[in-house]
Amino acid sequence: MAVFVRPINVDDIDPAEDTTNENILTPQADYQQSLVFNNAIRKMFLNRLVQMFSSYEHFVIQVRPSQVRVLH
């Protein structure tokens, strides 16, 4: 099966962001926007970390019945 690839012109590609209506932010607004983004990244990382460690005990530490007497 032959695959034909047509050449792509850079002007034919739509930009991912609309740069024509770009808002110019003040330094304070830019800083606030970066803080909001930073907070969102931290929350996602923390959420994933909590999910990993909440299942850690269930999957990694498996208590055998013989160990229960030792622990009590």
PDB file of N, CA, C and O in Angstrom, chain B, residues numbered from 101:
ATOM      1  N   MET B 101       0.845  -1.169   0.000  1.00  0.00           N
ATOM      2  CA  MET B 101       0.000   0.000   0.000  1.00  0.00           C
ATOM      3  C   MET B 101       0.894   1.238   0.000  1.00  0.00           C
ATOM      4  O   MET B 101       1.756   1.383   0.867  1.00  0.00           O
ATOM      5  N   ALA B 102       0.699   2.095  -0.934  1.00  0.00           N
ATOM      6  CA  ALA B 102       1.509   3.306  -1.046  1.00  0.00           C
ATOM      7  C   ALA B 102       0.848   4.431  -0.268  1.00  0.00           C
ATOM      8  O   ALA B 102      -0.362   4.645  -0.348  1.00  0.00           O
ATOM      9  N   VAL B 103       1.664   5.136   0.477  1.00  0.00           N
ATOM     10  CA  VAL B 103       1.171   6.264   1.249  1.00  0.00           C
ATOM     11  C   VAL B 103       1.711   7.532   0.611  1.00  0.00           C
ATOM     12  O   VAL B 103       2.921   7.706   0.469  1.00  0.00           O
ATOM     13  N   PHE B 104       0.806   8.406   0.234  1.00  0.00           N
ATOM     14  CA  PHE B 104       1.211   9.664  -0.374  1.00  0.00           C
ATOM     15  C   PHE B 104       1.095  10.771   0.654  1.00  0.00           C
ATOM     16  O   PHE B 104       0.041  10.960   1.261  1.00  0.00           O
ATOM     17  N   VAL B 105       2.164  11.490   0.844  1.00  0.00           N
ATOM     18  CA  VAL B 105       2.182  12.592   1.795  1.00  0.00           C
ATOM     19  C   VAL B 105       2.263  13.879   1.004  1.00  0.00           C
ATOM     20  O   VAL B 105       3.196  14.093   0.231  1.00  0.00           O
ATOM     21  N   ARG B 106       1.290  14.720   1.203  1.00  0.00           N
ATOM     22  CA  ARG B 106       1.336  15.989   0.492  1.00  0.00           C
ATOM     23  C   ARG B 106       2.119  16.990   1.321  1.00  0.00           C
ATOM     24  O   ARG B 106       2.056  16.955   2.550  1.00  0.00           O
ATOM     25  N   PRO B 107       2.841  17.863   0.686  1.00  0.00           N
ATOM     26  CA  PRO B 107       3.610  18.860   1.438  1.00  0.00           C
ATOM     27  C   PRO B 107       2.681  19.807   2.193  1.00  0.00           C
ATOM     28  O   PRO B 107       1.607  20.166   1.710  1.00  0.00           O
ATOM     29  N   ILE B 108       3.113  20.195   3.368  1.00  0.00           N
ATOM     30  CA  ILE B 108       2.312  21.079   4.219  1.00  0.00           C
ATOM     31  C   ILE B 108       2.935  22.464   4.208  1.00  0.00           C
ATOM     32  O   ILE B 108       4.137  22.628   4.414  1.00  0.00           O
ATOM     33  N   ASN B 109       2.101  23.439   3.966  1.00  0.00           N
ATOM     34  CA  ASN B 109       2.542  24.826   4.006  1.00  0.00           C
ATOM     35  C   ASN B 109       2.325  25.347   5.423  1.00  0.00           C
ATOM     36  O   ASN B 109       1.276  25.099   6.019  1.00  0.00           O
ATOM     37  N   VAL B 110       3.293  26.056   5.959  1.00  0.00           N
ATOM     38  CA  VAL B 110       3.190  26.564   7.330  1.00  0.00           C
ATOM     39  C   VAL B 110       2.011  27.520   7.468  1.00  0.00           C
ATOM     40  O   VAL B 110       1.418  27.609   8.543  1.00  0.00           O
ATOM     41  N   ASP B 111       1.666  28.224   6.421  1.00  0.00           N
ATOM     42  CA  ASP B 111       0.545  29.170   6.484  1.00  0.00           C
ATOM     43  C   ASP B 111      -0.803  28.454   6.586  1.00  0.00           C
ATOM     44  O   ASP B 111      -1.787  29.063   7.006  1.00  0.00           O
ATOM     45  N   ASP B 112      -0.867  27.166   6.206  1.00  0.00           N
ATOM     46  CA  ASP B 112      -2.110  26.410   6.268  1.00  0.00           C
ATOM     47  C   ASP B 112      -2.432  25.916   7.674  1.00  0.00           C
ATOM     48  O   ASP B 112      -3.564  25.510   7.938  1.00  0.00           O
ATOM     49  N   ILE B 113      -1.460  25.942   8.577  1.00  0.00           N
ATOM     50  CA  ILE B 113      -1.646  25.428   9.932  1.00  0.00           C
ATOM     51  C   ILE B 113      -2.240  26.517  10.805  1.00  0.00           C
ATOM     52  O   ILE B 113      -1.738  27.640  10.846  1.00  0.00           O
ATOM     53  N   ASP B 114      -3.329  26.170  11.510  1.00  0.00           N
ATOM     54  CA  ASP B 114      -3.944  27.120  12.429  1.00  0.00           C
ATOM     55  C   ASP B 114      -3.102  27.208  13.695  1.00  0.00           C
ATOM     56  O   ASP B 114      -2.638  26.187  14.202  1.00  0.00           O
ATOM     57  N   PRO B 115      -2.904  28.406  14.205  1.00  0.00           N
ATOM     58  CA  PRO B 115      -2.132  28.514  15.451  1.00  0.00           C
ATOM     59  C   PRO B 115      -2.924  27.944  16.625  1.00  0.00           C
ATOM     60  O   PRO B 115      -4.155  27.986  16.635  1.00  0.00           O
ATOM     61  N   ALA B 116      -2.211  27.413  17.605  1.00  0.00           N
ATOM     62  CA  ALA B 116      -2.863  26.845  18.785  1.00  0.00           C
ATOM     63  C   ALA B 116      -3.490  27.930  19.632  1.00  0.00           C
ATOM     64  O   ALA B 116      -4.505  27.701  20.291  1.00  0.00           O
ATOM     65  N   GLU B 117      -2.902  29.097  19.621  1.00  0.00           N
ATOM     66  CA  GLU B 117      -3.430  30.221  20.398  1.00  0.00           C
ATOM     67  C   GLU B 117      -3.724  31.378  19.454  1.00  0.00           C
ATOM     68  O   GLU B 117      -3.039  31.582  18.452  1.00  0.00           O
ATOM     69  N   ASP B 118      -4.743  32.114  19.797  1.00  0.00           N
ATOM     70  CA  ASP B 118      -5.072  33.299  19.027  1.00  0.00           C
ATOM     71  C   ASP B 118      -4.207  34.447  19.531  1.00  0.00           C
ATOM     72  O   ASP B 118      -4.481  35.020  20.585  1.00  0.00           O
ATOM     73  N   THR B 119      -3.175  34.779  18.788  1.00  0.00           N
ATOM     74  CA  THR B 119      -2.234  35.813  19.245  1.00  0.00           C
ATOM     75  C   THR B 119      -2.646  37.207  18.811  1.00  0.00           C
ATOM     76  O   THR B 119      -1.999  38.182  19.194  1.00  0.00           O
ATOM     77  N   THR B 120      -3.712  37.330  18.017  1.00  0.00           N
ATOM     78  CA  THR B 120      -4.123  38.651  17.562  1.00  0.00           C
ATOM     79  C   THR B 120      -4.794  39.443  18.673  1.00  0.00           C
ATOM     80  O   THR B 120      -4.668  40.667  18.708  1.00  0.00           O
ATOM     81  N   ASN B 121      -5.506  38.779  19.586  1.00  0.00           N
ATOM     82  CA  ASN B 121      -6.184  39.458  20.685  1.00  0.00           C
ATOM     83  C   ASN B 121      -5.482  39.224  22.016  1.00  0.00           C
ATOM     84  O   ASN B 121      -6.131  39.132  23.058  1.00  0.00           O
ATOM     85  N   GLU B 122      -4.182  39.130  21.980  1.00  0.00           N
ATOM     86  CA  GLU B 122      -3.442  38.824  23.198  1.00  0.00           C
ATOM     87  C   GLU B 122      -3.529  40.000  24.172  1.00  0.00           C
ATOM     88  O   GLU B 122      -3.214  41.138  23.825  1.00  0.00           O
ATOM     89  N   ASN B 123      -3.959  39.702  25.384  1.00  0.00           N
ATOM     90  CA  ASN B 123      -4.052  40.730  26.410  1.00  0.00           C
ATOM     91  C   ASN B 123      -2.678  40.975  27.009  1.00  0.00           C
ATOM     92  O   ASN B 123      -1.955  40.033  27.335  1.00  0.00           O
ATOM     93  N   ILE B 124      -2.329  42.218  27.150  1.00  0.00           N
ATOM     94  CA  ILE B 124      -1.065  42.570  27.780  1.00  0.00           C
ATOM     95  C   ILE B 124      -1.339  42.728  29.268  1.00  0.00           C
ATOM     96  O   ILE B 124      -2.115  43.591  29.680  1.00  0.00           O
ATOM     97  N   LEU B 125      -0.696  41.889  30.068  1.00  0.00           N
ATOM     98  CA  LEU B 125      -0.941  41.874  31.498  1.00  0.00           C
ATOM     99  C   LEU B 125       0.007  42.804  32.219  1.00  0.00           C
ATOM    100  O   LEU B 125       1.150  43.006  31.809  1.00  0.00           O
ATOM    101  N   THR B 126      -0.497  43.363  33.302  1.00  0.00           N
ATOM    102  CA  THR B 126       0.381  44.141  34.167  1.00  0.00           C
ATOM    103  C   THR B 126       1.293  43.168  34.900  1.00  0.00           C
ATOM    104  O   THR B 126       0.979  41.980  34.976  1.00  0.00           O
ATOM    105  N   PRO B 127       2.409  43.635  35.439  1.00  0.00           N
ATOM    106  CA  PRO B 127       3.297  42.724  36.170  1.00  0.00           C
ATOM    107  C   PRO B 127       2.590  41.999  37.317  1.00  0.00           C
ATOM    108  O   PRO B 127       2.859  40.825  37.570  1.00  0.00           O
ATOM    109  N   GLN B 128       1.682  42.703  38.013  1.00  0.00           N
ATOM    110  CA  GLN B 128       0.952  42.066  39.113  1.00  0.00           C
ATOM    111  C   GLN B 128       0.022  40.980  38.600  1.00  0.00           C
ATOM    112  O   GLN B 128      -0.061  39.903  39.191  1.00  0.00           O
ATOM    113  N   ALA B 129      -0.682  41.251  37.500  1.00  0.00           N
ATOM    114  CA  ALA B 129      -1.593  40.263  36.934  1.00  0.00           C
ATOM    115  C   ALA B 129      -0.826  39.071  36.376  1.00  0.00           C
ATOM    116  O   ALA B 129      -1.282  37.932  36.479  1.00  0.00           O
ATOM    117  N   ASP B 130       0.336  39.330  35.786  1.00  0.00           N
ATOM    118  CA  ASP B 130       1.165  38.249  35.282  1.00  0.00           C
ATOM    119  C   ASP B 130       1.663  37.377  36.432  1.00  0.00           C
ATOM    120  O   ASP B 130       1.670  36.151  36.326  1.00  0.00           O
ATOM    121  N   TYR B 131       2.076  38.006  37.523  1.00  0.00           N
ATOM    122  CA  TYR B 131       2.533  37.274  38.703  1.00  0.00           C
ATOM    123  C   TYR B 131       1.395  36.453  39.309  1.00  0.00           C
ATOM    124  O   TYR B 131       1.592  35.309  39.716  1.00  0.00           O
ATOM    125  N   GLN B 132       0.208  37.049  39.363  1.00  0.00           N
ATOM    126  CA  GLN B 132      -0.951  36.335  39.897  1.00  0.00           C
ATOM    127  C   GLN B 132      -1.294  35.133  39.016  1.00  0.00           C
ATOM    128  O   GLN B 132      -1.621  34.060  39.525  1.00  0.00           O
ATOM    129  N   GLN B 133      -1.220  35.312  37.718  1.00  0.00           N
ATOM    130  CA  GLN B 133      -1.513  34.211  36.806  1.00  0.00           C
ATOM    131  C   GLN B 133      -0.487  33.085  36.974  1.00  0.00           C
ATOM    132  O   GLN B 133      -0.845  31.908  36.923  1.00  0.00           O
ATOM    133  N   SER B 134       0.766  33.437  37.171  1.00  0.00           N
ATOM    134  CA  SER B 134       1.774  32.387  37.380  1.00  0.00           C
ATOM    135  C   SER B 134       1.576  31.699  38.726  1.00  0.00           C
ATOM    136  O   SER B 134       1.838  30.502  38.844  1.00  0.00           O
ATOM    137  N   LEU B 135       1.116  32.434  39.750  1.00  0.00           N
ATOM    138  CA  LEU B 135       0.830  31.813  41.045  1.00  0.00           C
ATOM    139  C   LEU B 135      -0.342  30.834  40.949  1.00  0.00           C
ATOM    140  O   LEU B 135      -0.304  29.757  41.544  1.00  0.00           O
ATOM    141  N   VAL B 136      -1.368  31.202  40.209  1.00  0.00           N
ATOM    142  CA  VAL B 136      -2.524  30.319  40.026  1.00  0.00           C
ATOM    143  C   VAL B 136      -2.095  29.048  39.293  1.00  0.00           C
ATOM    144  O   VAL B 136      -2.503  27.946  39.660  1.00  0.00           O
ATOM    145  N   PHE B 137      -1.270  29.208  38.256  1.00  0.00           N
ATOM    146  CA  PHE B 137      -0.777  28.052  37.515  1.00  0.00           C
ATOM    147  C   PHE B 137       0.094  27.166  38.410  1.00  0.00           C
ATOM    148  O   PHE B 137      -0.037  25.942  38.394  1.00  0.00           O
ATOM    149  N   ASN B 138       0.978  27.786  39.188  1.00  0.00           N
ATOM    150  CA  ASN B 138       1.848  27.052  40.105  1.00  0.00           C
ATOM    151  C   ASN B 138       1.013  26.280  41.125  1.00  0.00           C
ATOM    152  O   ASN B 138       1.314  25.126  41.430  1.00  0.00           O
ATOM    153  N   ASN B 139      -0.031  26.912  41.649  1.00  0.00           N
ATOM    154  CA  ASN B 139      -0.909  26.260  42.619  1.00  0.00           C
ATOM    155  C   ASN B 139      -1.617  25.055  42.005  1.00  0.00           C
ATOM    156  O   ASN B 139      -1.757  24.020  42.656  1.00  0.00           O
ATOM    157  N   ALA B 140      -2.058  25.182  40.767  1.00  0.00           N
ATOM    158  CA  ALA B 140      -2.734  24.068  40.095  1.00  0.00           C
ATOM    159  C   ALA B 140      -1.776  22.898  39.899  1.00  0.00           C
ATOM    160  O   ALA B 140      -2.164  21.746  40.093  1.00  0.00           O
ATOM    161  N   ILE B 141      -0.538  23.174  39.521  1.00  0.00           N
ATOM    162  CA  ILE B 141       0.454  22.107  39.342  1.00  0.00           C
ATOM    163  C   ILE B 141       0.745  21.432  40.674  1.00  0.00           C
ATOM    164  O   ILE B 141       0.848  20.207  40.736  1.00  0.00           O
ATOM    165  N   ARG B 142       0.878  22.214  41.741  1.00  0.00           N
ATOM    166  CA  ARG B 142       1.129  21.636  43.067  1.00  0.00           C
ATOM    167  C   ARG B 142      -0.021  20.749  43.528  1.00  0.00           C
ATOM    168  O   ARG B 142       0.206  19.681  44.098  1.00  0.00           O
ATOM    169  N   LYS B 143      -1.256  21.188  43.284  1.00  0.00           N
ATOM    170  CA  LYS B 143      -2.419  20.392  43.678  1.00  0.00           C
ATOM    171  C   LYS B 143      -2.468  19.075  42.921  1.00  0.00           C
ATOM    172  O   LYS B 143      -2.778  18.036  43.505  1.00  0.00           O
ATOM    173  N   MET B 144      -2.161  19.105  41.613  1.00  0.00           N
ATOM    174  CA  MET B 144      -2.168  17.866  40.838  1.00  0.00           C
ATOM    175  C   MET B 144      -1.089  16.911  41.336  1.00  0.00           C
ATOM    176  O   MET B 144      -1.334  15.712  41.463  1.00  0.00           O
ATOM    177  N   PHE B 145       0.107  17.438  41.618  1.00  0.00           N
ATOM    178  CA  PHE B 145       1.195  16.603  42.107  1.00  0.00           C
ATOM    179  C   PHE B 145       0.847  16.011  43.474  1.00  0.00           C
ATOM    180  O   PHE B 145       1.058  14.822  43.710  1.00  0.00           O
ATOM    181  N   LEU B 146       0.317  16.837  44.366  1.00  0.00           N
ATOM    182  CA  LEU B 146      -0.043  16.368  45.690  1.00  0.00           C
ATOM    183  C   LEU B 146      -1.156  15.329  45.626  1.00  0.00           C
ATOM    184  O   LEU B 146      -1.117  14.337  46.354  1.00  0.00           O
ATOM    185  N   ASN B 147      -2.143  15.546  44.766  1.00  0.00           N
ATOM    186  CA  ASN B 147      -3.235  14.593  44.604  1.00  0.00           C
ATOM    187  C   ASN B 147      -2.701  13.237  44.146  1.00  0.00           C
ATOM    188  O   ASN B 147      -3.105  12.199  44.671  1.00  0.00           O
ATOM    189  N   ARG B 148      -1.801  13.245  43.173  1.00  0.00           N
ATOM    190  CA  ARG B 148      -1.233  11.987  42.681  1.00  0.00           C
ATOM    191  C   ARG B 148      -0.394  11.312  43.761  1.00  0.00           C
ATOM    192  O   ARG B 148      -0.438  10.090  43.908  1.00  0.00           O
ATOM    193  N   LEU B 149       0.364  12.093  44.512  1.00  0.00           N
ATOM    194  CA  LEU B 149       1.194  11.549  45.586  1.00  0.00           C
ATOM    195  C   LEU B 149       0.324  10.907  46.668  1.00  0.00           C
ATOM    196  O   LEU B 149       0.645   9.825  47.158  1.00  0.00           O
ATOM    197  N   VAL B 150      -0.763  11.561  47.038  1.00  0.00           N
ATOM    198  CA  VAL B 150      -1.673  11.014  48.047  1.00  0.00           C
ATOM    199  C   VAL B 150      -2.317   9.726  47.535  1.00  0.00           C
ATOM    200  O   VAL B 150      -2.469   8.770  48.295  1.00  0.00           O
ATOM    201  N   GLN B 151      -2.694   9.690  46.261  1.00  0.00           N
ATOM    202  CA  GLN B 151      -3.272   8.474  45.700  1.00  0.00           C
ATOM    203  C   GLN B 151      -2.287   7.324  45.736  1.00  0.00           C
ATOM    204  O   GLN B 151      -2.658   6.192  46.046  1.00  0.00           O
ATOM    205  N   MET B 152      -1.021   7.611  45.418  1.00  0.00           N
ATOM    206  CA  MET B 152      -0.009   6.550  45.428  1.00  0.00           C
ATOM    207  C   MET B 152       0.205   6.012  46.834  1.00  0.00           C
ATOM    208  O   MET B 152       0.267   4.798  47.026  1.00  0.00           O
ATOM    209  N   PHE B 153       0.319   6.893  47.814  1.00  0.00           N
ATOM    210  CA  PHE B 153       0.599   6.447  49.166  1.00  0.00           C
ATOM    211  C   PHE B 153      -0.628   5.887  49.880  1.00  0.00           C
ATOM    212  O   PHE B 153      -0.489   5.124  50.836  1.00  0.00           O
ATOM    213  N   SER B 154      -1.813   6.250  49.434  1.00  0.00           N
ATOM    214  CA  SER B 154      -2.999   5.663  50.070  1.00  0.00           C
ATOM    215  C   SER B 154      -3.141   4.192  49.709  1.00  0.00           C
ATOM    216  O   SER B 154      -3.672   3.410  50.498  1.00  0.00           O
ATOM    217  N   SER B 155      -2.678   3.813  48.541  1.00  0.00           N
ATOM    218  CA  SER B 155      -2.745   2.406  48.154  1.00  0.00           C
ATOM    219  C   SER B 155      -1.450   1.668  48.477  1.00  0.00           C
ATOM    220  O   SER B 155      -1.373   0.457  48.272  1.00  0.00           O
ATOM    221  N   TYR B 156      -0.439   2.363  48.974  1.00  0.00           N
ATOM    222  CA  TYR B 156       0.852   1.757  49.284  1.00  0.00           C
ATOM    223  C   TYR B 156       0.717   0.642  50.310  1.00  0.00           C
ATOM    224  O   TYR B 156       1.232  -0.459  50.115  1.00  0.00           O
ATOM    225  N   GLU B 157       0.031   0.930  51.392  1.00  0.00           N
ATOM    226  CA  GLU B 157      -0.100  -0.048  52.467  1.00  0.00           C
ATOM    227  C   GLU B 157      -0.868  -1.273  51.999  1.00  0.00           C
ATOM    228  O   GLU B 157      -0.550  -2.393  52.401  1.00  0.00           O
ATOM    229  N   HIS B 158      -1.854  -1.079  51.173  1.00  0.00           N
ATOM    230  CA  HIS B 158      -2.688  -2.192  50.704  1.00  0.00           C
ATOM    231  C   HIS B 158      -1.909  -3.129  49.779  1.00  0.00           C
ATOM    232  O   HIS B 158      -2.054  -4.347  49.877  1.00  0.00           O
ATOM    233  N   PHE B 159      -1.084  -2.574  48.879  1.00  0.00           N
ATOM    234  CA  PHE B 159      -0.424  -3.401  47.873  1.00  0.00           C
ATOM    235  C   PHE B 159       0.995  -3.815  48.251  1.00  0.00           C
ATOM    236  O   PHE B 159       1.447  -4.881  47.833  1.00  0.00           O
ATOM    237  N   VAL B 160       1.699  -3.015  49.020  1.00  0.00           N
ATOM    238  CA  VAL B 160       3.090  -3.318  49.314  1.00  0.00           C
ATOM    239  C   VAL B 160       3.253  -4.008  50.653  1.00  0.00           C
ATOM    240  O   VAL B 160       3.956  -5.014  50.747  1.00  0.00           O
ATOM    241  N   ILE B 161       2.622  -3.490  51.681  1.00  0.00           N
ATOM    242  CA  ILE B 161       2.743  -4.076  53.014  1.00  0.00           C
ATOM    243  C   ILE B 161       1.597  -5.049  53.204  1.00  0.00           C
ATOM    244  O   ILE B 161       0.468  -4.657  53.498  1.00  0.00           O
ATOM    245  N   GLN B 162       1.898  -6.295  53.035  1.00  0.00           N
ATOM    246  CA  GLN B 162       0.879  -7.325  53.199  1.00  0.00           C
ATOM    247  C   GLN B 162       1.203  -8.092  54.477  1.00  0.00           C
ATOM    248  O   GLN B 162       2.191  -8.824  54.539  1.00  0.00           O
ATOM    249  N   VAL B 163       0.378  -7.921  55.474  1.00  0.00           N
ATOM    250  CA  VAL B 163       0.604  -8.540  56.776  1.00  0.00           C
ATOM    251  C   VAL B 163       0.143  -9.989  56.734  1.00  0.00           C
ATOM    252  O   VAL B 163      -1.000 -10.284  56.382  1.00  0.00           O
ATOM    253  N   ARG B 164       1.046 -10.881  57.095  1.00  0.00           N
ATOM    254  CA  ARG B 164       0.708 -12.306  57.185  1.00  0.00           C
ATOM    255  C   ARG B 164       0.112 -12.576  58.567  1.00  0.00           C
ATOM    256  O   ARG B 164       0.434 -11.868  59.522  1.00  0.00           O
ATOM    257  N   PRO B 165      -0.743 -13.577  58.688  1.00  0.00           N
ATOM    258  CA  PRO B 165      -1.353 -13.882  59.996  1.00  0.00           C
ATOM    259  C   PRO B 165      -0.315 -14.139  61.085  1.00  0.00           C
ATOM    260  O   PRO B 165      -0.573 -13.832  62.248  1.00  0.00           O
ATOM    261  N   SER B 166       0.844 -14.689  60.748  1.00  0.00           N
ATOM    262  CA  SER B 166       1.867 -14.949  61.758  1.00  0.00           C
ATOM    263  C   SER B 166       2.473 -13.652  62.287  1.00  0.00           C
ATOM    264  O   SER B 166       2.969 -13.620  63.414  1.00  0.00           O
ATOM    265  N   GLN B 167       2.442 -12.591  61.497  1.00  0.00           N
ATOM    266  CA  GLN B 167       2.991 -11.306  61.929  1.00  0.00           C
ATOM    267  C   GLN B 167       2.020 -10.534  62.806  1.00  0.00           C
ATOM    268  O   GLN B 167       2.437  -9.631  63.532  1.00  0.00           O
ATOM    269  N   VAL B 168       0.750 -10.863  62.757  1.00  0.00           N
ATOM    270  CA  VAL B 168      -0.244 -10.125  63.528  1.00  0.00           C
ATOM    271  C   VAL B 168       0.021 -10.292  65.028  1.00  0.00           C
ATOM    272  O   VAL B 168      -0.098  -9.334  65.791  1.00  0.00           O
ATOM    273  N   ARG B 169       0.378 -11.503  65.446  1.00  0.00           N
ATOM    274  CA  ARG B 169       0.668 -11.736  66.861  1.00  0.00           C
ATOM    275  C   ARG B 169       1.901 -10.967  67.310  1.00  0.00           C
ATOM    276  O   ARG B 169       1.962 -10.517  68.455  1.00  0.00           O
ATOM    277  N   VAL B 170       2.882 -10.808  66.431  1.00  0.00           N
ATOM    278  CA  VAL B 170       4.104 -10.090  66.758  1.00  0.00           C
ATOM    279  C   VAL B 170       3.814  -8.599  66.922  1.00  0.00           C
ATOM    280  O   VAL B 170       4.385  -7.941  67.791  1.00  0.00           O
ATOM    281  N   LEU B 171       2.927  -8.074  66.086  1.00  0.00           N
ATOM    282  CA  LEU B 171       2.624  -6.645  66.104  1.00  0.00           C
ATOM    283  C   LEU B 171       1.788  -6.265  67.320  1.00  0.00           C
ATOM    284  O   LEU B 171       1.857  -5.117  67.757  1.00  0.00           O
ATOM    285  N   HIS B 172       1.008  -7.171  67.879  1.00  0.00           N
ATOM    286  CA  HIS B 172       0.120  -6.835  68.998  1.00  0.00           C
ATOM    287  C   HIS B 172       0.764  -7.127  70.310  1.00  0.00           C
ATOM    288  O   HIS B 172       0.158  -6.904  71.359  1.00  0.00           O
TER     289      HIS B 172
END
